Amino acid sequence: MKTIRYSGLSLLLSLSILAGCSPSESSDTKTKNVATQELSYQFGRVSRQKIGQQIQLPGEFLPFQEVSIYPKATGFVEKVLVDRGSSVRTGQVLMVLDAPETEEQLVAARSNYLKAQAMLVGSKEHYKRLVSGSKIAGSVSALNLESAYARMMADSASAMGEQANFGALTKIKSYLVVRAPFDGVITERNVHPGALVGSGVQMAGPMLMLQQQNHLRLVVDIPETYSIGIKSGKQVTFQVNAMPGKTFNGKIARRSGNMNQKFRSETAEIDVDNSSRLLKPGMFAEITLASDGTEDALAVPTAAILVSTERQYVVRIKSGITEYVEIKPGQQSDSMTEVFGNLRAGDSLVTNPRNNLKSGIKIVAK
């Protein structure tokens, strides 16, 4: 019985001691944690600077010029003087078509033109004689003179019409000889001698495809974020997937000046000298270029940005109180990020915020 009583007294004494000590110890622990929390925050400021960034974008090579060659006149293919892979020069004959009816029409048109010219010459001479005779009073009536003038003008119009018809048929005959519009390489051939071609003939594709391959366009889509900071004439480097380890140089020659509504990007072209013919249209390339950044942009340390599932924020310190400011990030360098939002240069920020740091909390920089 004594043993049990003493044990109970010891237990009660221990509990009272613990109860008396725990509030102060707990308070001290909380104070230390708050102090540690306050001391752990770091602070910085919003600055105004251009944030440039090196980016890599995919691009595709296209021929500098490309044309699908269709027949301008109806006829049968008589000769095909080139084939796939043939290098051609400007004005070189590629194909010859045959259209006998065109030759006959041309001969008839020439005959009609010569006939109209002869009639015009006769009516002009007749009018000139009447004009000379009209100088003698009463020898030529005014009606005859006017009729001769009208006949001369009608013959002149007829001659002009026949001349135009003859010229048109001459032009059509020239279409029977197909020539290269520029220097390049034939990449497709879809017709052979004996085939009927023409505007009224259903064709599966062009007769020939011609590409200029000694000069290429490297086409790249620049995202909206970087398009403002990239200017025409800017030097770029690129690598071709088919030739790893080899680096090429070029410069931005043209820009579309508008945003693709589907991809929110601007199309730009880089002129590439391909005299060696190493590169082929249709190849892909990895382009490396540096953005100059946006003029008068605001920048914050990258670590100062808090990211939620829907938005991005920075924690601004205003009169010692935390305030969440929604921002939209732009270009990014090693440690700084371009931002757009309700901020001003010089605003104080928490540069290492935590998700549990709430808005409206008093915070003191140590």
C-alpha positions in Angstrom: 0.0 0.0 0.0 2.8 2.5 0.8 4.5 1.8 -2.5 1.3 2.6 -4.5 0.7 5.8 -2.5 4.3 7.1 -3.1 4.1 6.3 -6.8 0.9 8.3 -7.2 2.4 11.3 -5.4 5.5 11.2 -7.6 3.3 11.1 -10.8 1.3 14.1 -9.7 4.4 16.1 -8.8 5.9 15.4 -12.2 2.8 16.5 -14.1 2.6 19.8 -12.1 6.2 20.6 -12.9 5.7 19.9 -16.6 2.5 22.0 -16.7 4.3 24.9 -15.1 7.2 24.8 -17.5 5.5 24.1 -20.9 3.9 27.6 -21.6 7.1 29.5 -21.3 9.1 27.0 -23.2 6.4 26.9 -26.0 6.4 30.7 -26.2 10.2 30.8 -26.4 10.1 28.3 -29.3 7.5 30.3 -31.2 9.5 33.5 -30.8 12.6 31.8 -32.1 10.7 30.4 -35.1 9.2 33.9 -36.0 12.6 35.5 -35.7 14.1 32.8 -37.8 11.3 33.3 -40.4 11.8 37.1 -40.5 15.5 36.8 -40.8 15.3 34.2 -43.6 13.6 36.6 -46.1 15.7 38.4 -48.7 14.8 41.6 -50.4 15.5 43.4 -53.7 14.1 46.0 -56.0 12.5 46.3 -59.4 15.0 47.6 -61.9 14.6 49.0 -65.4 16.9 47.2 -67.9 16.8 45.3 -71.1 16.9 41.5 -70.6 18.4 39.8 -73.6 18.2 36.1 -74.1 19.7 33.5 -76.4 17.0 31.3 -77.9 17.0 28.3 -80.1 14.3 27.8 -82.7 13.6 25.3 -85.5 13.7 26.4 -89.1 13.1 25.0 -92.6 15.0 25.7 -95.8 13.0 26.7 -98.8 14.3 27.6 -102.3 14.7 31.3 -102.9 12.5 31.0 -106.0 10.2 28.2 -107.0 7.8 27.9 -109.9 5.4 25.3 -111.2 5.6 25.3 -115.0 2.2 24.8 -116.7 1.5 25.1 -120.5 0.3 28.5 -121.8 -1.0 27.0 -125.0 -2.7 23.8 -125.9 -0.7 21.3 -127.9 1.2 18.0 -127.9 4.5 17.6 -126.2 7.1 17.2 -129.0 10.4 17.3 -127.1 11.4 17.4 -123.4 15.0 18.6 -123.2 15.4 18.4 -119.4 14.7 15.9 -116.6 14.7 15.7 -112.8 18.0 17.1 -111.5 18.9 19.1 -114.6 20.6 22.5 -114.0 19.2 25.2 -116.3 19.9 28.8 -117.1 17.5 31.7 -117.6 15.9 31.5 -121.1 17.0 27.9 -121.7 14.6 25.8 -123.8 13.0 23.2 -121.5 10.2 21.8 -123.7 8.8 22.2 -127.3 5.1 21.7 -128.0 3.4 21.1 -131.3 0.1 22.7 -132.4 -0.4 22.6 -136.2 -3.7 24.5 -136.0 -1.9 27.4 -134.4 0.5 27.6 -137.4 -2.5 27.7 -139.8 -4.2 30.4 -137.7 -1.1 32.4 -137.7 -0.8 32.2 -141.5 -4.4 33.3 -141.9 -4.0 36.1 -139.5 -0.9 37.4 -141.3 -2.8 37.3 -144.6 -5.8 39.2 -143.2 -3.4 41.8 -141.7 -1.6 42.4 -145.0 -5.0 42.7 -146.8 -6.2 45.3 -144.3 -3.0 47.2 -144.6 -3.4 47.3 -148.4 -7.0 48.6 -148.1 -5.8 51.2 -145.7 -3.2 52.4 -148.1 -5.8 52.7 -150.9 -8.3 54.6 -148.9 -5.6 57.0 -147.7 -4.5 57.8 -151.2 -8.1 58.3 -152.3 -8.7 60.7 -149.4 -5.5 62.6 -150.2 -6.6 63.1 -153.9 -10.0 64.4 -152.8 -8.4 66.8 -150.4 -6.2 68.1 -153.2 -9.1 68.4 -155.6 -11.3 70.2 -153.1 -9.0 73.2 -153.3 -10.7 74.0 -156.7 -14.0 75.3 -155.8 -16.9 73.0 -156.9 -14.8 70.1 -158.0 -15.4 67.9 -154.9 -18.5 67.8 -152.8 -18.3 68.0 -149.0 -20.2 64.7 -148.8 -17.7 62.8 -150.9 -14.8 64.2 -148.9 -16.4 63.2 -145.6 -17.3 59.7 -147.0 -13.6 59.2 -148.1 -12.4 60.3 -144.6 -14.8 57.9 -142.9 -13.7 55.0 -145.2 -10.0 55.7 -144.4 -10.7 55.7 -140.6 -12.7 52.4 -140.9 -9.8 50.8 -142.9 -7.4 52.1 -140.3 -9.4 50.5 -137.4 -9.7 47.2 -139.4 -5.9 47.1 -139.9 -5.3 47.7 -136.3 -7.6 44.8 -135.3 -6.0 42.4 -137.7 -2.5 43.5 -136.5 -3.6 42.8 -132.9 -4.9 39.4 -133.9 -1.7 38.5 -135.7 0.3 39.7 -132.7 -1.7 37.5 -130.3 -1.3 34.4 -132.4 2.4 35.1 -132.8 2.6 35.3 -128.9 0.7 32.0 -128.6 3.1 30.4 -131.0 6.0 31.5 -128.8 4.3 29.7 -125.9 4.9 26.4 -127.7 8.5 26.8 -126.7 8.8 26.6 -122.9 11.8 28.4 -121.4 13.3 28.7 -117.9 12.3 31.9 -116.1 15.4 31.8 -113.9 18.6 29.8 -113.1 17.8 26.7 -111.1 17.3 23.0 -110.9 14.4 20.9 -112.3 13.0 19.0 -109.4 9.9 17.4 -111.1 9.0 16.2 -114.5 5.5 15.0 -115.1 5.1 14.8 -118.9 6.6 12.9 -121.8 6.6 13.3 -125.6 3.2 12.7 -127.1 1.2 14.0 -124.1 -1.6 16.5 -124.7 -1.3 19.5 -122.5 -3.1 22.9 -122.3 -5.3 25.1 -120.2 -8.4 23.0 -121.1 -6.8 19.7 -120.4 -7.1 18.1 -117.0 -3.6 17.7 -115.5 -2.5 16.0 -112.3 0.2 18.5 -111.7 2.6 20.9 -113.4 4.7 19.8 -116.4 7.9 20.8 -114.6 9.0 22.2 -111.2 11.9 24.6 -111.1 13.8 25.7 -107.9 16.6 28.2 -107.4 18.9 26.3 -105.0 22.1 28.3 -105.0 20.4 30.8 -102.7 18.0 29.6 -100.0 15.5 31.0 -97.5 15.7 29.7 -94.0 12.2 30.3 -92.6 11.7 30.5 -88.8 8.7 31.4 -86.6 9.7 33.8 -83.7 7.5 33.6 -80.7 5.6 36.8 -79.7 7.7 37.2 -76.5 11.0 37.6 -78.5 9.8 39.2 -81.7 10.1 42.8 -80.5 13.7 42.3 -79.5 14.9 40.8 -82.8 15.7 43.3 -85.6 16.2 42.8 -89.4 19.8 42.4 -90.3 20.7 40.6 -87.0 23.3 37.9 -87.4 22.4 34.4 -86.4 24.0 31.0 -86.4 22.4 27.7 -87.2 23.1 24.0 -87.4 21.6 21.5 -89.7 20.3 18.2 -88.4 21.8 16.3 -91.3 25.3 17.7 -90.7 25.9 17.6 -87.0 28.9 19.6 -85.7 28.9 22.0 -88.6 27.8 25.6 -87.9 26.6 28.1 -90.5 26.1 31.8 -90.4 23.4 34.1 -91.8 21.3 37.2 -91.1 17.6 38.0 -90.8 16.7 39.5 -94.2 12.9 39.8 -94.0 10.1 39.7 -91.5 6.4 39.3 -92.1 5.5 42.2 -89.7 2.4 40.4 -88.3 1.6 37.7 -85.8 0.3 34.2 -86.9 -3.1 34.0 -85.2 -2.8 30.3 -84.6 0.8 30.1 -83.2 1.2 33.7 -81.9 4.5 34.0 -83.8 6.1 36.2 -86.5 7.6 34.6 -89.6 11.2 35.7 -90.5 13.5 34.7 -93.3 17.3 34.3 -93.3 19.1 34.5 -96.6 21.6 31.6 -97.0 24.2 31.4 -99.7 24.2 27.8 -101.0 26.7 28.0 -103.9 28.3 24.8 -102.7 24.8 23.1 -102.9 25.5 21.4 -99.5 22.0 22.4 -98.2 18.8 21.1 -99.7 15.4 22.7 -99.7 13.2 20.9 -97.1 16.0 20.4 -94.6 15.5 21.4 -91.0 17.9 23.5 -89.0 18.3 24.6 -85.4 18.7 28.4 -85.2 20.5 30.2 -82.4 19.8 33.9 -82.0 20.1 36.5 -79.3 17.2 38.8 -78.5 18.1 42.4 -77.7 15.3 42.7 -75.1 12.5 45.3 -74.8 13.3 49.0 -74.4 12.5 50.4 -70.9 11.4 47.0 -69.6 11.1 46.3 -65.9 13.0 43.4 -64.5 13.0 41.4 -61.3 15.2 38.6 -59.9 13.8 35.3 -61.3 13.7 33.8 -57.8 11.2 36.6 -56.7 8.4 35.2 -58.9 5.7 33.0 -57.3 3.9 30.6 -59.6 0.4 29.3 -59.0 -1.7 27.0 -61.1 -3.3 30.0 -63.0 -1.1 33.1 -62.4 2.3 34.4 -61.5 3.0 37.0 -58.8 5.7 38.9 -57.0 5.5 40.0 -53.3 6.0 43.7 -53.1 6.7 45.4 -49.7 4.7 48.6 -49.4 5.0 50.5 -46.0 6.3 47.3 -44.5 3.2 45.3 -45.6 3.3 42.4 -48.1 1.3 42.8 -51.3 0.7 40.3 -54.1 1.2 41.9 -57.6 0.2 39.8 -60.6 2.7 39.9 -63.4 3.3 38.5 -66.8 6.9 37.3 -67.4 8.8 38.1 -70.6 12.4 37.3 -71.6 14.7 35.7 -69.1 18.5 35.9 -68.5 20.6 33.9 -66.1 19.2 35.5 -62.9 16.7 38.3 -64.1 13.3 38.1 -65.7 11.5 40.8 -67.7 8.0 41.4 -66.2 4.9 43.3 -67.1 2.4 44.4 -64.4 1.5 47.1 -61.9 5.1 47.7 -60.8 7.5 50.6 -60.9 11.2 50.8 -61.0 12.5 50.9 -57.4 9.7 48.9 -55.8 10.9 46.7 -53.0 10.3 42.9 -53.4 10.8 39.7 -51.4 13.3 37.9 -53.6 12.8 34.5 -51.9 9.1 34.3 -51.2 7.4 31.2 -49.9 3.9 30.0 -50.8 2.8 30.4 -47.2 3.7 34.1 -47.2 0.3 35.8 -47.3 -0.7 39.3 -48.6 -1.2 41.9 -45.9 1.5 40.5 -43.5 3.8 43.0 -41.8 7.4 42.1 -42.6 10.6 43.9 -41.6 13.9 43.8 -43.5 16.7 42.8 -41.2 
